[in-house]
């Protein structure tokens, strides 16, 4: 169940990261920089590079001072990541180029796991901007997949879940419901928790949900404030409630 739009082959640096890990990828890139800075810059400027790979190489970019050799969108990604790391608001203006850069960060983040540092935080902020500033609904499948991927790896998902539901549409629940049919018990457990009710299958949940979908309202509840947030509830004066039944 993968919604990521990146189906191209990995660049050389991504291949090393995938097969041999973070440290080896950094050492390889550093060695190439010492041999020939311009050729090394071509490696990192490869249009196929993923954001996770670029993020892993950022400490090397800083150490070797090659920011000026990066293509423009990578400079923006670097600056954005740095603003998140020092907890400063992003100064990205709302335009198509920045939207594409943020989508690249989110979509390609599915391709590498457990990178440490503040990688997840950078992705979470990107998702939040795409939800609040752009309302980029085309990413809902990718983000839902990312939530469950992190959960399987025992990573924190609270901020990502909050940002996901900031899209403020019941469609978010439909993507979550697909994981009710997963063979992975952790997926099914999280899906029930996020949906807020016991449902046996995606089909059953969707049937239950769509009966009165127009009467549902977004509550803005999240894991930051409740262990079992009720993300959607019935409008006042209606008898339909998505969360009726056993809470999980």
Backbone as CSV, one residue per row, in Angstrom:
resi,resn,N_x,N_y,N_z,CA_x,CA_y,CA_z,C_x,C_y,C_z
1,UNK,0.849,-1.191,0.000,0.000,0.000,0.000,0.886,1.243,0.000
2,UNK,1.506,1.542,-1.146,2.418,2.669,-1.235,1.862,3.706,-2.190
3,UNK,1.770,4.957,-1.727,1.219,6.024,-2.531,2.286,6.976,-3.037
4,UNK,3.546,6.744,-2.691,4.624,7.632,-3.089,4.742,7.671,-4.610
5,UNK,4.958,8.854,-5.157,5.010,9.030,-6.598,6.407,8.823,-7.169
6,UNK,7.379,8.497,-6.325,8.749,8.354,-6.786,9.027,6.912,-7.201
7,UNK,8.898,6.649,-8.504,9.115,5.306,-9.016,10.396,5.214,-9.842
8,UNK,11.189,6.302,-9.863,12.420,6.281,-10.632,13.492,5.485,-9.896
9,UNK,14.583,5.212,-10.592,15.698,4.511,-9.959,16.424,5.454,-9.021
10,UNK,17.008,4.899,-7.969,17.778,5.693,-7.024,19.018,6.280,-7.685
11,UNK,19.434,7.457,-7.217,20.730,7.983,-7.625,21.812,7.213,-6.855
12,UNK,23.066,7.441,-7.218,24.179,6.719,-6.609,24.195,6.869,-5.089
13,UNK,24.007,8.079,-4.601,24.056,8.324,-3.152,22.900,7.637,-2.434
14,UNK,21.717,7.636,-3.053,20.567,6.946,-2.455,20.789,5.443,-2.403
15,UNK,21.411,4.913,-3.433,21.705,3.476,-3.453,22.607,3.092,-2.292
16,UNK,23.612,3.904,-2.048,24.541,3.630,-0.938,23.813,3.737,0.397
17,UNK,22.996,4.758,0.545,22.244,4.932,1.790,21.339,3.736,2.040
18,UNK,20.661,3.263,0.987,19.721,2.159,1.134,20.426,0.847,1.473
19,UNK,21.551,0.592,0.806,22.220,-0.689,0.956,23.200,-0.728,2.131
20,UNK,23.879,0.395,2.397,24.970,0.369,3.365,24.795,1.298,4.555
21,UNK,23.780,2.149,4.519,23.474,2.953,5.687,24.015,4.375,5.664
22,UNK,23.621,5.095,6.671,23.896,6.524,6.787,25.390,6.848,6.847
23,UNK,26.113,6.192,7.720,27.534,6.497,7.907,28.338,6.257,6.631
24,UNK,28.070,5.146,5.957,28.795,4.827,4.724,28.488,5.850,3.638
25,UNK,27.243,6.263,3.538,26.845,7.260,2.555,27.590,8.574,2.796
26,UNK,27.680,8.980,4.054,28.388,10.213,4.392,29.878,10.101,4.084
27,UNK,30.475,8.969,4.416,31.915,8.781,4.158,32.203,8.790,2.658
28,UNK,31.341,8.137,1.895,31.538,8.084,0.435,31.480,9.492,-0.152
29,UNK,30.466,10.256,0.248,30.324,11.605,-0.293,31.493,12.497,0.119
30,UNK,31.928,12.346,1.354,33.062,13.145,1.824,34.322,12.815,1.023
31,UNK,34.535,11.552,0.737,35.709,11.160,-0.037,35.654,11.735,-1.450
32,UNK,34.458,11.769,-2.044,34.308,12.331,-3.378,34.552,13.834,-3.378
33,UNK,34.149,14.497,-2.307,34.402,15.930,-2.180,35.901,16.217,-2.098
34,UNK,36.609,15.360,-1.397,38.054,15.546,-1.259,38.783,15.295,-2.575
35,UNK,38.196,14.422,-3.404,38.804,14.132,-4.698,38.518,15.241,-5.713
36,UNK,37.245,15.666,-5.776,36.848,16.669,-6.768,35.519,17.284,-6.341
37,UNK,35.556,18.521,-5.875,34.357,19.168,-5.344,33.254,19.312,-6.388
38,UNK,33.617,19.635,-7.594,32.613,19.845,-8.638,31.906,18.547,-9.025
39,UNK,32.675,17.482,-9.122,32.067,16.188,-9.449,31.182,15.707,-8.296
40,UNK,31.620,15.954,-7.052,30.821,15.585,-5.882,29.520,16.382,-5.860
41,UNK,29.612,17.652,-6.265,28.414,18.490,-6.314,27.410,17.930,-7.315
42,UNK,27.906,17.378,-8.411,27.000,16.764,-9.385,26.258,15.579,-8.771
43,UNK,26.945,14.842,-7.915,26.299,13.706,-7.261,25.113,14.153,-6.413
44,UNK,25.325,15.176,-5.610,24.259,15.613,-4.702,23.177,16.382,-5.459
45,UNK,23.529,16.987,-6.584,22.549,17.728,-7.383,21.784,16.848,-8.357
46,UNK,22.034,15.569,-8.331,21.281,14.623,-9.161,19.787,14.816,-8.909
47,UNK,19.023,15.005,-9.968,17.588,15.285,-9.805,16.813,14.121,-9.213
48,UNK,17.424,12.943,-9.122,16.748,11.779,-8.542,16.963,11.660,-7.036
49,UNK,17.811,12.508,-6.463,18.116,12.374,-5.035,16.849,12.564,-4.202
50,UNK,16.719,11.799,-3.139,15.574,11.937,-2.232,15.924,12.918,-1.126
51,UNK,14.892,13.452,-0.491,15.164,14.342,0.640,15.860,13.610,1.784
52,UNK,15.478,12.369,2.133,16.196,11.673,3.202,17.700,11.593,2.940
53,UNK,18.082,11.295,1.705,19.499,11.205,1.369,20.158,12.574,1.495
54,UNK,19.493,13.597,0.979,20.033,14.955,1.090,20.183,15.345,2.558
55,UNK,19.207,15.003,3.373,19.251,15.334,4.803,20.448,14.666,5.480
56,UNK,20.691,13.403,5.143,21.825,12.666,5.699,23.143,13.345,5.345
57,UNK,23.202,13.945,4.166,24.449,14.564,3.701,24.622,16.004,4.181
58,UNK,23.615,16.582,4.781,23.697,17.976,5.210,24.875,18.270,6.135
59,UNK,25.199,17.405,7.107,26.372,17.685,7.948,27.667,17.760,7.144
60,UNK,27.769,16.947,6.101,28.956,16.975,5.243,28.984,18.262,4.421
61,UNK,27.819,18.678,3.945,27.732,19.928,3.187,28.195,21.100,4.046
62,UNK,27.801,21.081,5.318,28.201,22.138,6.236,29.708,22.102,6.486
63,UNK,30.204,20.917,6.769,31.627,20.762,7.086,32.510,21.200,5.923
64,UNK,32.101,20.836,4.716,32.931,21.117,3.528,32.545,22.435,2.839
65,UNK,31.532,23.104,3.374,31.144,24.426,2.894,30.871,24.449,1.382
66,UNK,29.926,23.632,0.939,29.624,23.599,-0.496,28.176,24.031,-0.779
67,UNK,27.593,24.766,0.136,26.227,25.276,-0.053,26.081,25.987,-1.396
68,UNK,27.083,26.781,-1.758,27.010,27.575,-2.991,26.943,26.712,-4.249
69,UNK,27.353,25.446,-4.156,27.346,24.557,-5.313,26.030,23.811,-5.489
70,UNK,25.114,23.964,-4.529,23.823,23.276,-4.605,22.895,23.971,-5.591
71,UNK,22.029,23.189,-6.238,21.001,23.788,-7.080,19.996,24.509,-6.175
72,UNK,19.210,25.413,-6.754,18.377,26.319,-5.967,17.377,25.614,-5.063
73,UNK,16.711,24.564,-5.563,15.699,23.904,-4.736,16.329,23.181,-3.549
74,UNK,17.553,22.684,-3.708,18.246,22.051,-2.583,18.685,23.099,-1.558
75,UNK,19.041,24.277,-2.024,19.358,25.357,-1.087,18.128,25.693,-0.249
76,UNK,16.970,25.728,-0.897,15.733,26.015,-0.170,15.422,24.908,0.837
77,UNK,15.627,23.662,0.425,15.386,22.533,1.330,16.342,22.580,2.509
78,UNK,17.583,22.944,2.241,18.582,23.073,3.316,18.163,24.178,4.286
79,UNK,17.810,25.347,3.753,17.412,26.471,4.604,16.168,26.133,5.418
80,UNK,15.224,25.460,4.781,13.994,25.063,5.475,14.308,24.111,6.622
81,UNK,15.154,23.133,6.372,15.542,22.165,7.410,16.248,22.850,8.564
82,UNK,17.100,23.809,8.251,17.818,24.540,9.294,16.869,25.371,10.146
83,UNK,15.861,25.974,9.521,14.897,26.778,10.281,14.112,25.906,11.251
84,UNK,13.785,24.682,10.819,13.070,23.764,11.704,13.967,23.337,12.857
85,UNK,15.230,23.069,12.574,16.149,22.570,13.600,16.394,23.590,14.701
86,UNK,16.312,24.892,14.383,16.514,25.933,15.398,15.176,26.505,15.864
87,UNK,14.093,25.820,15.482,12.747,26.172,15.945,12.350,27.594,15.552
88,UNK,12.686,27.970,14.325,12.277,29.264,13.802,11.217,29.058,12.728
89,UNK,10.254,29.984,12.636,9.231,29.836,11.600,9.846,29.939,10.211
90,UNK,9.338,29.151,9.297,9.852,29.183,7.932,9.432,30.478,7.243
91,UNK,10.330,31.039,6.449,10.003,32.261,5.713,9.697,31.964,4.243
92,UNK,9.315,30.716,3.977,8.971,30.344,2.606,7.728,31.100,2.143
93,UNK,7.825,31.754,1.016,6.633,32.383,0.474,5.787,31.326,-0.229
94,UNK,4.513,31.615,-0.358,3.601,30.648,-0.956,3.689,30.748,-2.472
95,UNK,4.386,29.809,-3.095,4.462,29.765,-4.545,4.638,28.328,-5.013
96,UNK,4.579,28.120,-6.314,4.596,26.771,-6.872,5.935,26.073,-6.621
97,UNK,7.050,26.795,-6.736,8.354,26.177,-6.544,8.521,25.653,-5.117
98,UNK,8.078,26.424,-4.145,8.184,25.976,-2.761,7.231,24.821,-2.478
99,UNK,6.080,24.852,-3.100,5.131,23.744,-2.958,5.742,22.452,-3.488
100,UNK,6.380,22.518,-4.650,7.020,21.342,-5.234,8.129,20.833,-4.327
101,UNK,8.902,21.747,-3.760,9.989,21.357,-2.858,9.441,20.652,-1.608
102,UNK,8.375,21.189,-1.026,7.775,20.587,0.161,7.188,19.220,-0.156
103,UNK,6.562,19.096,-1.324,6.016,17.794,-1.721,7.143,16.772,-1.890
104,UNK,8.260,17.197,-2.446,9.423,16.311,-2.597,9.901,15.821,-1.233
105,UNK,9.946,16.705,-0.254,10.355,16.324,1.093,9.442,15.227,1.634
106,UNK,8.133,15.425,1.504,7.165,14.490,2.085,7.121,13.176,1.316
107,UNK,6.996,13.259,-0.010,6.848,12.043,-0.812,8.086,11.155,-0.735
108,UNK,9.254,11.740,-0.849,10.468,10.912,-0.865,10.842,10.412,0.522
109,UNK,10.224,10.971,1.572,10.539,10.523,2.935,10.105,9.086,3.181
110,UNK,9.257,8.549,2.309,8.842,7.153,2.439,9.953,6.174,2.049
111,UNK,10.968,6.651,1.365,11.951,5.755,0.753,13.110,5.368,1.660
112,UNK,13.282,6.047,2.798,14.327,5.690,3.764,13.764,5.855,5.171
113,UNK,14.170,4.979,6.091,13.612,4.987,7.445,14.691,5.180,8.509
114,UNK,14.231,5.567,9.706,15.093,5.617,10.899,16.375,6.413,10.672
115,UNK,16.225,7.660,10.262,17.398,8.492,9.982,17.871,9.285,11.190
116,UNK,17.057,9.373,12.211,17.468,10.050,13.432,17.506,11.557,13.277
117,UNK,18.113,12.213,14.268,18.174,13.670,14.265,16.776,14.261,14.274
118,UNK,16.624,15.374,13.611,15.298,15.998,13.547,14.652,15.796,12.178
119,UNK,15.013,14.691,11.521,14.449,14.403,10.197,12.928,14.363,10.242
120,UNK,12.358,13.611,11.164,10.897,13.493,11.233,10.241,14.844,11.500
121,UNK,10.897,15.657,12.312,10.341,16.967,12.623,10.262,17.835,11.364
122,UNK,11.302,17.786,10.531,11.303,18.557,9.281,10.151,18.105,8.390
123,UNK,9.968,16.804,8.272,8.873,16.270,7.450,7.517,16.692,8.019
124,UNK,7.384,16.636,9.340,6.112,17.005,9.969,5.754,18.465,9.685
125,UNK,6.748,19.345,9.749,6.492,20.764,9.478,6.119,20.957,8.006
126,UNK,6.773,20.224,7.123,6.432,20.297,5.696,4.985,19.869,5.476
127,UNK,4.569,18.792,6.140,3.181,18.323,6.021,2.221,19.392,6.540
128,UNK,2.563,20.009,7.653,1.711,21.032,8.241,1.519,22.213,7.287
129,UNK,2.599,22.643,6.636,2.500,23.759,5.684,1.655,23.358,4.480
130,UNK,1.868,22.148,3.992,1.097,21.670,2.837,-0.387,21.540,3.172
131,UNK,-0.693,21.285,4.434,-2.088,21.196,4.869,-2.695,22.581,5.046
132,UNK,-2.005,23.445,5.779,-2.556,24.743,6.149,-2.464,25.793,5.050
133,UNK,-1.359,25.785,4.288,-1.153,26.818,3.269,-1.630,26.398,1.882
134,UNK,-1.453,25.119,1.565,-1.753,24.660,0.209,-2.942,23.697,0.129
135,UNK,-3.289,23.090,1.244,-4.332,22.050,1.279,-4.132,21.047,0.145
136,UNK,-2.941,20.467,0.103,-2.531,19.572,-0.972,-3.094,18.174,-0.728
137,UNK,-4.345,17.970,-1.109,-5.044,16.716,-0.840,-4.437,15.521,-1.574
138,UNK,-3.679,15.777,-2.621,-3.073,14.674,-3.366,-2.071,13.898,-2.522
139,UNK,-1.656,14.457,-1.389,-0.658,13.807,-0.534,-1.267,12.964,0.582
140,UNK,-2.570,12.922,0.689,-3.191,12.220,1.816,-2.794,10.747,1.863
141,UNK,-2.738,10.087,0.719,-2.336,8.687,0.698,-0.904,8.510,1.162
142,UNK,-0.006,9.374,0.685,1.401,9.297,1.071,1.572,9.534,2.564
143,UNK,0.900,10.547,3.087,1.047,10.877,4.506,0.481,9.770,5.388
144,UNK,-0.651,9.202,4.999,-1.210,8.103,5.792,-0.250,6.924,5.805
145,UNK,0.361,6.636,4.669,1.346,5.561,4.601,2.534,5.855,5.522
146,UNK,2.955,7.101,5.548,4.083,7.499,6.384,3.761,7.357,7.867
147,UNK,2.537,7.680,8.250,2.118,7.524,9.649,2.273,6.076,10.094
148,UNK,1.788,5.163,9.284,1.835,3.746,9.658,3.250,3.184,9.556
149,UNK,4.029,3.680,8.628,5.425,3.252,8.525,6.184,3.615,9.793
150,UNK,6.001,4.817,10.262,6.667,5.246,11.506,6.186,4.415,12.693
151,UNK,4.890,4.173,12.738,4.339,3.414,13.867,4.921,2.000,13.907
152,UNK,5.087,1.380,12.736,5.689,0.045,12.701,7.123,0.067,13.226
153,UNK,7.807,1.188,13.035,9.189,1.327,13.478,9.302,1.957,14.862
154,UNK,8.155,2.047,15.567,8.115,2.586,16.937,8.631,4.018,17.024
155,UNK,8.349,4.804,16.001,8.716,6.217,16.018,7.505,7.053,16.418
156,UNK,7.760,8.249,16.928,6.683,9.133,17.357,5.858,9.600,16.159
157,UNK,4.551,9.567,16.292,3.671,9.961,15.188,2.727,11.106,15.561
158,UNK,2.798,11.594,16.786,1.799,12.546,17.262,1.716,13.803,16.404
159,UNK,2.844,14.434,16.110,2.821,15.672,15.324,2.390,15.404,13.889
160,UNK,2.811,14.278,13.340,2.434,13.932,11.972,0.941,13.681,11.870
161,UNK,0.372,12.985,12.837,-1.073,12.734,12.842,-1.834,14.054,12.957
162,UNK,-1.372,14.930,13.830,-2.021,16.239,13.990,-2.008,17.000,12.667
163,UNK,-0.830,17.037,12.000,-0.711,17.753,10.732,-1.603,17.115,9.667
164,UNK,-1.677,15.794,9.671,-2.498,15.075,8.688,-3.964,15.472,8.803
165,UNK,-4.472,15.504,10.011,-5.882,15.835,10.179,-6.163,17.327,10.028
166,UNK,-5.100,18.153,9.932,-5.294,19.572,9.670,-5.803,19.817,8.245
167,UNK,-5.782,18.798,7.394,-6.385,18.931,6.079,-7.892,19.109,6.191
168,UNK,-8.436,18.754,7.338,-9.837,19.042,7.665,-10.808,18.530,6.606
169,UNK,-10.705,17.231,6.354,-11.643,16.589,5.437,-11.837,15.142,5.867
170,UNK,-13.060,14.632,5.835,-13.287,13.230,6.189,-12.550,12.252,5.288
171,UNK,-12.048,12.736,4.158,-11.281,11.861,3.266,-10.077,11.270,4.001
172,UNK,-9.542,12.013,4.974,-8.410,11.500,5.743,-8.761,10.183,6.424
173,UNK,-9.993,10.073,6.873,-10.433,8.850,7.548,-10.515,7.676,6.571
174,UNK,-10.863,7.966,5.348,-10.981,6.899,4.347,-9.610,6.272,4.059
175,UNK,-8.575,7.105,4.017,-7.237,6.558,3.806,-6.779,5.734,5.017
176,UNK,-7.106,6.213,6.213,-6.753,5.465,7.424,-7.488,4.133,7.444
177,UNK,-8.735,4.134,7.019,-9.559,2.927,7.068,-8.987,1.790,6.232
178,UNK,-8.216,2.112,5.207,-7.625,1.061,4.368,-6.716,0.137,5.173
179,UNK,-6.146,0.650,6.245,-5.229,-0.145,7.046,-5.957,-1.117,7.980
180,UNK,-7.283,-1.026,8.022,-8.051,-2.025,8.769,-7.924,-3.400,8.126
181,UNK,-7.596,-3.421,6.844,-7.464,-4.683,6.114,-6.020,-5.163,6.021
182,UNK,-5.113,-4.478,6.707,-3.697,-4.854,6.659,-3.462,-6.196,7.345
183,UNK,-2.462,-6.921,6.887,-2.065,-8.168,7.532,-1.235,-7.913,8.785
184,UNK,-0.753,-6.683,8.933,0.070,-6.321,10.089,-0.837,-5.918,11.259
185,UNK,-0.759,-6.618,12.385,-1.629,-6.291,13.520,-1.403,-4.881,14.073
186,UNK,-0.163,-4.355,13.955,0.096,-2.996,14.421,-0.660,-1.990,13.566
187,UNK,-0.759,-2.257,12.279,-1.522,-1.378,11.394,-2.985,-1.351,11.805
188,UNK,-3.538,-2.524,12.040,-4.962,-2.596,12.392,-5.228,-1.903,13.730
189,UNK,-4.321,-2.081,14.667,-4.473,-1.455,15.976,-4.466,0.067,15.870
190,UNK,-3.509,0.608,15.106,-3.421,2.055,14.964,-4.612,2.600,14.181
191,UNK,-5.029,1.891,13.151,-6.174,2.350,12.360,-7.409,2.503,13.246
192,UNK,-7.660,1.528,14.095,-8.816,1.594,14.992,-8.683,2.756,15.969
193,UNK,-7.455,3.009,16.425,-7.225,4.100,17.364,-7.467,5.454,16.703
194,UNK,-6.977,5.598,15.476,-7.152,6.861,14.771,-8.596,7.086,14.342
195,UNK,-9.275,6.009,13.984,-10.682,6.121,13.591,-11.589,6.286,14.797
196,UNK,-11.126,5.817,15.941,-11.877,6.023,17.172,-13.005,5.052,17.406
197,UNK,-13.054,3.967,16.662,-14.114,2.993,16.876,-13.651,1.622,16.416
198,UNK,-14.332,0.607,16.847,-14.034,-0.746,16.418,-14.721,-1.001,15.082
199,UNK,-13.949,-1.261,14.068,-14.491,-1.598,12.756,-13.748,-2.825,12.261
200,UNK,-14.463,-3.775,11.684,-13.854,-5.040,11.292,-13.113,-4.955,9.962
201,UNK,-13.534,-4.054,9.099,-12.896,-3.949,7.794,-13.065,-2.537,7.251
202,UNK,-12.277,-2.232,6.229,-12.397,-0.937,5.575,-13.789,-0.770,4.981
203,UNK,-14.311,-1.810,4.362,-15.628,-1.755,3.742,-16.702,-1.419,4.768
204,UNK,-16.634,-2.078,5.931,-17.633,-1.822,6.971,-17.542,-0.387,7.480
205,UNK,-16.316,0.091,7.674,-16.145,1.444,8.187,-16.668,2.476,7.199
206,UNK,-16.325,2.308,5.929,-16.745,3.276,4.924,-18.264,3.310,4.784
207,UNK,-18.881,2.164,4.885,-20.343,2.114,4.831,-20.937,2.851,6.020
208,UNK,-20.356,2.629,7.189,-20.826,3.272,8.418,-20.621,4.779,8.349
209,UNK,-19.487,5.169,7.807,-19.119,6.585,7.777,-19.943,7.384,6.775
210,UNK,-20.141,6.848,5.593,-20.761,7.622,4.519,-22.269,7.790,4.672
211,UNK,-22.867,7.084,5.594,-24.306,7.230,5.794,-24.674,8.675,6.130
212,UNK,-23.839,9.316,6.966,-24.121,10.696,7.375,-22.868,11.555,7.319
213,UNK,-22.061,11.369,6.285,-20.795,12.102,6.194,-20.995,13.612,6.205
214,UNK,-22.063,14.097,5.596,-22.303,15.542,5.522,-22.591,16.155,6.888
215,UNK,-22.909,15.310,7.863,-23.240,15.814,9.198,-22.044,15.792,10.153
216,UNK,-20.884,15.399,9.645,-19.712,15.281,10.495,-18.925,16.587,10.535
217,UNK,-18.342,16.899,11.685,-17.517,18.094,11.834,-16.153,17.722,12.416
218,UNK,-15.164,18.490,12.057,-13.794,18.299,12.534,-13.670,18.895,13.929
219,UNK,-13.142,18.147,14.887,-13.075,18.602,16.276,-11.753,19.242,16.654
220,UNK,-10.683,18.997,15.877,-9.329,19.486,16.156,-8.698,18.772,17.354
221,UNK,-9.291,17.685,17.813,-8.651,16.919,18.880,-7.453,16.158,18.309
222,UNK,-6.448,15.901,19.154,-5.258,15.204,18.683,-4.610,14.452,19.831
223,UNK,-3.554,13.686,19.522,-2.840,12.936,20.552,-2.126,13.851,21.539
224,UNK,-1.919,15.122,21.156,-1.284,16.042,22.097,-2.175,16.328,23.297
225,UNK,-3.481,16.151,23.117,-4.426,16.517,24.168,-5.271,15.361,24.692
226,UNK,-5.257,14.237,23.987,-6.087,13.109,24.416,-5.485,11.799,23.946
227,UNK,-5.608,10.762,24.775,-5.069,9.460,24.387,-5.939,8.803,23.315
228,UNK,-7.230,9.152,23.307,-8.157,8.655,22.297,-8.910,9.837,21.674
229,UNK,-8.234,10.617,20.829,-8.882,11.809,20.264,-10.068,11.463,19.379
230,UNK,-11.105,12.282,19.469,-12.280,12.135,18.604,-12.127,13.179,17.501
231,UNK,-11.504,12.783,16.408,-11.149,13.731,15.353,-12.385,14.300,14.666
232,UNK,-13.391,13.458,14.464,-14.641,13.898,13.860,-15.801,13.498,14.762
233,UNK,-16.823,14.347,14.802,-18.023,14.054,15.590,-19.235,14.572,14.836
234,UNK,-20.428,14.187,15.313,-21.659,14.626,14.650,-21.944,16.081,14.969
235,UNK,-22.534,16.781,13.999,-22.966,18.142,14.256,-24.055,18.126,15.311
236,UNK,-24.153,19.198,16.062,-25.164,19.298,17.106,-26.556,19.149,16.505
237,UNK,-27.361,18.334,17.152,-28.720,18.136,16.694,-28.906,16.923,15.809
238,UNK,-27.796,16.203,15.536,-27.907,14.980,14.743,-27.622,13.798,15.641
239,UNK,-28.129,12.646,15.233,-27.959,11.467,16.070,-26.806,10.586,15.594
240,UNK,-26.116,10.994,14.515,-25.016,10.172,14.005,-23.723,10.551,14.708
241,UNK,-22.982,9.588,15.137,-21.680,9.844,15.746,-20.719,8.769,15.298
242,UNK,-19.665,9.185,14.628,-18.674,8.246,14.116,-18.081,7.407,15.224
243,UNK,-18.047,7.962,16.444,-17.360,7.307,17.535,-18.271,6.513,18.457
244,UNK,-19.513,6.290,18.065,-20.363,5.440,18.868,-19.788,4.038,18.904
245,UNK,-19.996,3.359,19.977,-19.475,2.004,20.091,-18.228,1.982,20.938
246,UNK,-17.544,0.868,20.932,-16.401,0.665,21.797,-15.224,1.538,21.396
247,UNK,-14.676,2.281,22.333,-13.486,3.081,22.095,-12.250,2.182,22.240
248,UNK,-11.180,2.497,21.505,-9.967,1.681,21.542,-8.825,2.448,22.168
